[in-house]
């Protein structure tokens, strides 16, 4: 049986990955949530999905105004 401690990331590695993910969201997706807001947990996903939905709807409206037809 494999030693589970070998497969588990350290607290430092987890913190580094979280920081990298947050930076990626900020740089590539324009996310403006603070670290404190991100730390609030499940409500964060609801907010991120809400922001993404609003952005997608706005882009779709602009596409339609420009004469595009993306279906129903």
N, C-alpha and C positions, 0 to 999 in steps of 0.2 A: 504494500500500500504506500502511495506517495505521501511525502511529508507536506501537509497542507500549508505550513508556514512558508515554504519555498514559493508557492504559487500566489500568495497574498501580497499585494503591494504594501509598502510601508506608508505610514501616515504622511511622510514627506512626499512620497511619490504621488499619493492621492491628491495632496494639496497642490502639487505642481500641475497635475492633469486638470484639476478644477480651474486653476488660474489660466492655463492655456485655453481651455474651452471658453471661459468668459471673455478672454481677449479676442478669440476668434469670432464670437458673437458680436462683440463691439466693433471690430474692424470690418468684418465682411457683411454683416447684416444690419449695422447701424443701431444695435441695441443700446439703449441708454439706461438700463436698470443698473442700480448701484450694487456693490457686493452685499450690502445689508438686505436689499430687496431680493437678491438672488438666494440669500441664506434662508428666506422665509419658507422655502420648500414647495409643497404641492401647489400653492396658489401661484407660484412663479410660472409653472407650465401653463396654467390657465391664462395668465397674462401674456406669455410669449405666443401661445396659439391665437389669442385674441388680436394681438398686434399683427401677426402673420396673416390672419384672415382679413383684417382691415386693409393691409397692404395689397393682398391679392385682389380684393374687390375693387380697390382704387385703380390698380393696374388694368383690370378687366374693363372698367368704365372708360378709361383713357383709350384702350385698344378699340373699343366699340365706337367711341367718338371719332377716332381717326379713320373709321370706315372698315375696321376689321369685323369679322364674323366668327365667333368662337363657339357657335352652336347655342343650344337652349339655355 
